[in-house]
Amino acid sequence: MGIRTVAFLTSSHSPFDDRIFYHQAQALAKRFKVVIISGTEPRSATVGQISIVSDNSYDSDKKKKIEFFKQTLAQFNPELVICSEPLPILAALKYKKTVPQKVNIIYDVTEWYPSKKNLEGLSLHKQIFTFLKLLIVNLYASLRCGGFIFGEHYKSLPYRFLFGYKKWEMVSYYPDLKYINYQESKLNSGEICLGYTGKISKEKGIRNFFAVAKALKRKSPETAVKLKIIGWCLNETEKNIFEKLCQEAENIEIEILDKQNFETFSDQLHDVDILFDLRKLDFENNHCLAIKVFYYAACGKPVIYSAIKAIKRDIDVNKFGYFVNPADSELISDRIINYIEHPDLYRRHGQVARKLAEEKYSWGIIEPQFVDFISKFQF
């Protein structure tokens, strides 16, 4: 008997997460019945061929959340479960024990686990204890799953070293170009719009971003500088820092938008000239493949990015922008001025970015291998 139903199980992602809903689930719905079960928000719906069940009532009680996942899985009776975190794997294992048919469990690894966000705000001894506890849970979940999907190279290495005998597939974060409303980028004389998207925090580079804007305005006072920021603050501390940065940005126009709907996100980038990611170069960031770079390329936008090791390995940003030291606002502002003074270079970088997306970094290229990998779990 083959696979009839595939369930996606996540405790930390929205049911409309772009990787889960818009890419993987949409691809599998062409062949299988698909359900997404999430623990992040209260929602129950059917969208196209995909069923969605989500409930955040048990967010603080892991045992109740596992039971919610287990009971919801039993309602749909899937033969294959794709889990985004260790906790859903524990739930899928409990479900597996209650059904007569064989059930395969796949771990879709997209984050470091444990990561530094799991340890924030803890004392040193609690950090050590929490790290070891989460590490043990993750190793157990990895041991018990039937295979892996990896979003990026460096995060795959520990799993491939320890569990290389299991089936695995590399499925990166390339965008489906049908969701990208592409327009060729051109600079308007005398003005420039710099873009920042995602979590607004010091760790993600918001201070570096403002430092660059100030340096640019100081060096080129005749240029009208606008910042377009699409995102959200993680907490009150980061919100206060962000508000202060905005207040101190003299003679710079600032537009702030909340998190956007995935299907229309690219529309909000049409007036942005250059997109930035200036996160600090610590160990975790240096080994994380920043997903947005593929979306920026698909939008045909030049980028200026921290010289992150994981990005250097997977995509040559220097073909459509610049790798930089994120703290070097003087050099980064010079890069922007170079674009202003050489609009042909700017236009060429935008064209190269889009071409790379079409030829190498689109979901359409890797979707067949993903579906084929899932289809191999026949029994």
C-alpha positions in Angstrom: 0.0 0.0 0.0 1.3 3.5 -0.9 1.0 6.9 0.7 -2.5 8.3 0.6 -2.2 11.1 3.2 0.7 13.3 4.2 0.6 15.4 7.4 2.8 18.4 8.2 3.3 18.9 11.9 4.8 22.0 13.4 4.9 23.5 16.9 6.5 26.9 16.0 5.5 27.7 12.4 2.3 29.2 11.1 0.2 26.8 9.1 0.7 29.3 6.3 4.5 29.2 6.6 5.9 29.7 3.1 8.1 26.6 3.2 5.3 24.4 4.5 2.1 25.7 2.9 3.2 27.5 -0.3 5.9 25.1 -1.3 6.0 21.6 0.1 2.3 21.2 0.8 1.2 22.7 -2.5 3.6 20.3 -4.3 2.4 17.2 -2.5 -1.3 18.1 -2.8 -1.1 17.4 -6.5 -0.6 13.7 -5.6 -1.7 13.1 -2.0 -4.2 14.2 0.5 -2.4 16.8 2.7 -3.1 18.2 6.1 -1.1 20.9 8.1 -1.3 20.7 11.8 0.1 23.6 13.7 0.4 24.7 17.3 0.8 28.5 16.7 -2.7 30.0 16.2 -6.4 29.1 16.4 -7.5 28.1 12.9 -9.4 25.4 11.1 -9.9 25.6 7.4 -9.6 23.9 4.0 -7.6 25.9 1.4 -7.7 24.3 -2.0 -6.8 20.7 -1.5 -5.1 21.3 1.8 -6.7 20.8 5.3 -5.5 23.0 8.1 -5.9 22.4 11.8 -4.1 24.8 14.2 -4.5 25.5 17.9 -2.3 27.6 20.3 -4.2 26.8 23.5 -1.5 24.4 24.7 1.5 26.6 24.0 2.8 26.5 27.5 2.0 22.8 28.2 4.1 20.5 26.0 2.3 17.4 27.1 -1.1 18.8 26.1 0.3 20.0 22.8 1.7 16.5 22.1 -1.7 15.1 22.8 -3.4 17.6 20.6 -1.0 16.7 17.7 -1.6 13.0 18.3 -5.4 13.2 18.4 -5.5 15.4 15.2 -3.2 13.0 13.4 -5.6 10.2 14.3 -8.5 12.1 12.7 -6.6 12.2 9.3 -4.8 8.9 9.6 -1.7 9.8 7.6 0.9 7.3 6.4 3.6 9.9 6.4 4.3 12.8 8.8 6.7 15.6 8.1 7.8 17.3 11.3 9.5 20.7 11.7 10.7 20.3 15.3 11.5 17.5 17.8 8.3 17.9 19.8 6.0 17.1 16.8 8.2 14.0 16.2 7.4 12.8 19.8 3.7 13.3 19.0 4.0 11.5 15.7 5.7 8.5 17.5 2.8 8.3 19.9 0.3 8.4 17.0 2.3 5.7 15.2 1.8 3.3 18.1 -2.0 3.5 17.9 -2.5 2.7 14.2 -2.2 -0.6 12.4 -0.6 0.7 9.2 3.1 1.6 8.8 3.8 5.3 9.4 6.9 7.0 8.3 8.2 10.2 10.1 10.4 12.7 8.4 12.3 15.5 10.2 12.5 18.7 8.1 15.5 20.4 9.6 15.6 24.1 9.0 16.8 25.5 12.3 19.7 24.9 14.7 18.3 23.0 17.7 19.0 23.9 20.3 19.6 27.5 19.1 20.6 30.6 20.9 16.9 31.8 21.0 16.1 28.7 23.2 18.6 30.0 25.8 17.9 33.7 25.8 17.2 35.3 29.2 18.6 32.3 31.2 21.4 32.2 33.7 24.6 30.4 32.7 23.8 27.2 34.6 20.2 27.2 33.3 21.6 27.7 29.8 23.8 24.6 30.1 21.0 22.5 31.6 18.5 23.6 28.9 21.0 23.1 26.1 21.7 19.6 27.2 18.1 18.7 27.8 17.0 20.0 24.3 20.0 18.3 22.7 19.1 15.0 24.1 15.4 15.4 23.0 16.6 16.3 19.5 19.0 13.4 19.3 16.2 11.0 20.4 13.8 12.4 17.9 16.4 12.2 15.1 17.1 8.6 16.0 13.4 7.6 15.9 12.5 9.4 12.6 12.7 7.6 9.3 14.5 10.2 7.3 15.4 13.9 6.9 14.8 16.9 4.7 17.5 19.6 5.1 17.1 23.2 4.2 20.8 24.0 4.1 24.2 22.4 4.1 25.7 23.4 7.5 22.6 22.5 9.5 22.6 19.1 7.9 26.1 18.1 8.9 25.5 16.9 12.5 22.5 14.7 11.4 24.3 13.3 8.3 27.3 12.5 10.5 25.3 10.7 13.2 22.4 9.3 11.1 23.9 9.1 7.6 22.3 5.7 7.1 18.9 7.2 7.0 17.3 8.6 3.8 17.7 12.3 3.4 17.2 15.0 0.8 18.4 18.7 0.5 15.5 21.0 -0.2 16.5 24.6 -0.1 14.4 27.7 0.4 14.0 28.8 -3.2 10.9 30.8 -4.0 8.1 29.8 -6.3 8.3 32.5 -8.9 4.6 32.6 -9.4 4.4 34.4 -6.1 7.0 37.1 -7.1 5.6 40.1 -9.0 8.8 41.0 -10.8 9.5 44.5 -12.2 12.9 45.5 -13.5 14.7 47.8 -11.1 15.9 51.3 -12.0 17.2 54.1 -9.9 15.5 57.4 -9.8 17.9 60.3 -9.9 18.5 62.1 -6.6 16.8 59.6 -4.4 17.3 56.1 -3.0 15.2 53.7 -1.0 16.9 51.1 1.3 15.0 48.1 2.4 15.0 45.9 5.6 12.6 43.0 6.1 12.0 40.5 8.9 12.6 40.6 12.7 13.6 44.0 13.8 16.5 43.5 16.3 20.1 44.4 17.0 21.0 40.8 16.4 19.4 40.9 12.9 21.3 44.1 12.1 18.8 47.0 12.5 21.4 49.2 14.2 23.9 48.5 11.3 21.1 49.4 8.8 20.5 52.8 10.4 24.2 53.5 10.7 24.6 52.9 7.0 21.7 55.3 6.2 23.2 58.0 8.4 26.6 57.6 6.8 25.0 57.8 3.4 23.1 61.0 4.2 26.3 62.6 5.6 28.3 61.8 2.5 25.6 62.6 0.0 23.3 65.2 1.6 21.7 66.0 -1.7 20.3 62.5 -2.0 16.8 61.9 -0.7 17.3 58.8 1.5 14.3 56.7 2.4 14.2 53.6 4.6 11.4 51.0 4.1 11.2 48.6 7.0 8.8 45.6 6.8 8.9 43.6 10.0 8.2 43.3 13.7 10.0 43.7 17.0 10.7 40.6 19.1 10.0 42.3 22.5 9.6 45.7 24.2 13.3 46.2 24.6 13.9 45.8 20.9 10.9 48.0 20.2 12.3 50.8 22.3 15.7 50.6 20.6 14.0 50.7 17.2 11.9 53.7 18.1 15.0 55.5 19.3 16.9 54.7 16.1 13.9 56.2 14.1 13.9 59.3 16.2 17.6 59.9 15.7 17.5 59.4 11.9 17.5 63.1 10.9 16.5 64.1 7.3 15.7 60.5 6.5 12.2 59.4 5.5 11.1 56.1 7.2 8.2 53.9 6.2 7.3 51.1 8.5 5.0 48.2 7.6 4.0 45.2 9.6 4.6 41.6 8.4 3.0 41.2 5.0 1.0 38.5 3.4 3.3 36.1 1.6 1.5 36.3 -1.7 1.8 40.0 -1.9 5.1 40.5 -0.1 7.0 41.2 -3.4 4.6 44.0 -4.2 5.9 46.0 -1.2 9.5 45.8 -2.6 8.8 47.5 -5.9 9.9 50.9 -4.6 12.9 49.5 -2.7 16.2 50.0 -4.6 18.6 48.0 -2.5 17.8 45.3 0.1 20.0 44.7 3.2 20.8 42.0 5.7 23.5 43.2 8.1 23.2 40.7 10.9 26.3 40.2 13.1 28.7 37.5 12.2 28.5 35.1 15.2 28.8 31.4 14.9 25.1 30.6 14.4 24.4 33.4 11.9 27.6 32.5 10.0 26.2 29.0 9.5 22.6 30.0 8.7 21.5 30.4 5.1 19.4 33.6 5.1 16.3 32.7 3.2 15.4 36.2 2.0 18.4 36.4 -0.3 16.6 34.1 -2.8 13.5 36.2 -2.6 15.4 39.4 -3.1 17.1 37.9 -6.2 13.8 36.8 -7.6 12.5 40.4 -7.2 15.5 41.5 -9.3 16.9 43.6 -6.4 20.6 44.3 -5.8 21.6 43.4 -2.2 24.2 44.2 0.4 24.7 41.3 2.8 26.9 40.4 5.8 29.6 38.1 4.5 27.9 35.0 5.9 29.7 31.7 5.3 26.5 29.7 4.6 25.4 32.2 1.9 28.8 32.3 0.3 28.6 28.6 -0.1 25.2 28.5 -1.8 24.9 31.8 -3.8 27.3 34.3 -5.2 25.9 37.5 -3.9 28.8 39.5 -5.5 27.2 38.9 -8.9 24.2 41.1 -7.9 25.4 43.0 -4.9 28.1 43.0 -2.2 29.3 41.0 0.7 30.4 43.3 3.5 31.5 43.6 7.1 28.1 44.5 8.6 29.7 47.0 11.1 31.5 48.9 8.4 29.0 51.6 7.6 31.5 53.8 5.8 32.4 51.1 3.2 28.7 50.1 2.8 27.6 53.7 2.2 30.4 53.9 -0.4 28.9 50.9 -2.1 25.5 52.6 -2.3 27.0 55.8 -3.6 28.8 53.7 -6.3 25.3 52.5 -7.4 24.0 56.0 -7.4 26.9 57.2 -9.6 26.8 54.2 -11.9 23.1 53.4 -12.6 24.1 51.0 -15.4 25.9 48.8 -12.8 22.8 48.9 -10.6 20.5 47.9 -13.4 22.9 45.1 -14.5 23.0 43.7 -10.9 19.2 43.7 -10.8 19.0 41.8 -14.1 21.6 39.2 -13.0 19.7 38.7 -9.8 16.5 37.8 -11.6 18.3 35.6 -14.1 20.0 33.6 -11.3 16.6 33.1 -9.7 15.1 31.9 -12.9 17.9 29.6 -13.9 19.2 28.3 -10.5 17.2 29.4 -7.5 13.5 28.8 -8.1 11.2 26.2 -6.4 10.2 24.9 -9.8 13.8 23.5 -10.2 13.8 21.5 -7.0 10.1 20.6 -6.6 10.4 17.4 -8.6 13.3 16.0 -6.5 11.3 16.9 -3.3 8.2 15.1 -4.5 10.3 12.1 -5.7 11.9 11.8 -2.3 8.6 11.7 -0.5 7.2 9.2 -3.0 10.1 6.8 -2.2 8.5 6.2 1.2 6.2 3.5 -0.2 5.2 0.5 1.8 
